[in-house]
Amino acid sequence: MQKIVNQIAEELNVSKGQVTAAVELLDEGATVPFISRYRKEKTGGLDDIQLRNLEERLGYLRELEDRRDTVLNSIREQGKLTESLERDIVSADTKTRLEDLYLPYKPKRRTKAQIAREAGLEPLALKLLDDPVIDPVVEAFQYINQEAGFTDEKAVLDGARQILMELFAEDAELLGKLREYLWNEGFIKSQVVKGKEHEAAKFSDYFDYKEAIRQIPSHRALALFRGRNEALLNLELVVDEGLSEVSPCELVIAKKFGIEDLNRPADAWLKDCVRWAWKVKIFTHLDLELKMRLRESAEEEAIRVFGHNLGDLLLAAPAGNLPILGLDPGLRTGVKIAVVDATGKVVDTETIYPHVPKNQWDASIAVMARLAEKHGVRLLAIGNGTASRETDRLAADLMKRHPALKLQKVMVSEAGASVYSASELASMEMPDLDVTLRGAVSIARRLQDPLAELVKIEPKAIGVGQYQHDVNQNRLAKQLNNIVEDCVNSVGVEINTASPSLLEKVSGLNKTLADNIVQFRNEQGAFKERKMLLKVPRLGGKTFEQAAGFLRISKGDNPLDASSVHPEAYPVVERILEKAGRRIQDIIGDRVFLRSLNPNDFINDQFGLPTVTDIIAELEKPGRDPRGEFKTASFQDGVETLADLKLDMVLEGVVTNVTNFGAFVDIGVHQDGLVHISAMSDKYIKDPRAVVKAGDLVKVKVMEVDIARKRVGLSMRLTDSSETASSSKNNRMIESDKARPRARQRVEKSQPPSGGAMAEALASALNKRR
């Protein structure tokens, strides 16, 4: 275990003591949000990001240790574990390196090489490798074995070749060198499957494409693999062999085993062994492995981007506890209306038909005005799906005709609303409400509190990722669930109003406990203080410790229960009150008094400086919401479709998705436009998130419009001109699946790495050319 601690400490650049403390807490069942918030003294202040990385590496390294034990035991049982091999296995720092070492000893199906060994051909193979002066044909005659099927010299030499091929292919050091050489020098080449050009039109940029494998960004890699999986693209891993007839990798293999072409009797046969070992065994294995490496790297990056976008969306500023009228737009089926009160309770529903074919415009406005006045509505939440701009115009007309209502309209993303509407959870929450109206309820509640509503939807259905259906679904789900957990706990949850879906994301809780809390609340009434949680069935002391600090009671008996101060730390507040001679109600929010306190006066063996400092800061603004100020975007009147867009038009929009190559912005035309990373700032930036995040309001200029392909190119540099943008290769529009590949790039051949056998082999090859 100490080995794992040392490695993680080095990787995260933190002390071994910090890692040891964090591992102990995780093993005891503590959650990352709890550790990062309430155990700073123990971990030395590790934040949630560091702890998530630590948790992930801990899992990987523990799996590595388990596998290491299995490998050692397997080789030991075979009687083949030498001291040097054991040292290599013990020092292996990756699963790949460990499996390379295990490969020669791994139980496998009976191979051609094994059959040849059983026929007694191994001495021949090793003799020819050791002394190429020996004539292979003459020597092979002595090893003919009729019973084993090696009936002539050719069959014998074929068997000996299989033995050497397996020997070469199972050399761990050689595999490591070739793997890294291919990764650094290899190219991925793609071509369209013949006869499928029309069907593969969306992959047109990959019909004849070549790029260095290590340079392919996530979105392009995933597009390539999608094209291959749909049987539209052929993918090859290739190495630029230049003018040489021999692959550089074959030269490396030959160098490793001392094989040279000096016109000795066995040299040609040994060269064949090398060539076949490379083509049939080694390259086939590494080709599959490196494509998997590329895919996994691309998936990890896509998952990371998805996680960031999800976090930004979940932490979008809430409109707050206000009555809201939600509109789920539709044409033929009508616009569904749901009114929710300040607590999110559904108080009214209607269906109106303002658009074609019924065109009941005036009647629809009358219904909306009546509902707004009846329930004191000030905000209209409009879903951004089909007929959203038409419904937005309806809302604008309502506001114009009824200014006394003081209404404000907001466009709300309805991604995942249909999934939620038809879910079992929605049926339980709104059993008497038609499924078509539940979407309007969700849209209204999203505006009230995005976090509280979006946790009810499977994260993948929210749709703020790229190629989310192409990545490893288990890893994606784990990462997104971590993001949801961190967001929920960073904000805190009001225990007397929270839904079970929200409660189960609180540190230490699960679905059963969340349901028990709600049931207890319904039967016993509102919680008056946090310690009442201990009366909830199956909620014990350990769970209370993990959850209590993240649960709020805004109108309880103890004002501290509305804050993020953990109940275990209430004695610290009591010492502050005792020293000040004041009541808790008097010091909460008293900025001058609280900032005059010296945190060191209140630390003890249990609560150190970080905790006391956090407590004093929390008392200044108890239960403060870390989310930003609620703002709304205003889409330009008259701009409702792609046809309404004009070049150089400046519009306001909302960032809906951020990728590694740019940001997508909803400008109210039913098709998000792309701001390429090169058009986001006057300065060079590596990451679009350095400029924007999902949910941000931005001003953009229209650079390109392609109505036929439903593409819009935008710029956040308002001084840009569409005339210059049309000739700029960086301002590319992205296809509707939000991951259009870049045009084919010409990549210069990389120089071989310096030093080592590989460099010598390549240098030798170059010298032979000259």
PyMOL commands that set and color helices and strands:
alter all, ss='L'
color gray80, all
select helices_A, chain A and resi 2-12+16-27+32-38+40-43+48-77+83-91+95-105+112-118+122-130+136-141+153-169+172-185+201-206+213-215+218-229+248-256+267-314+361-375+388-401+403-405+417-421+424-429+435-448+450-454+459-462+473-491+500-503+511-524+530-535+541-550+559-562+567-580+584-587+591-596+599-602+609-620+642-644+677-679+688-690+722-725+756-769
alter helices_A, ss='H'
color red, helices_A
select strands_A, chain A and resi 186-192+208-212+233-239+324-328+335-340+346-352+379-383+408-412+493-494+551-552+650-659+662-666+673-676+697-706+711-715
alter strands_A, ss='S'
color yellow, strands_A
deselect
rebuild
show_as cartoon
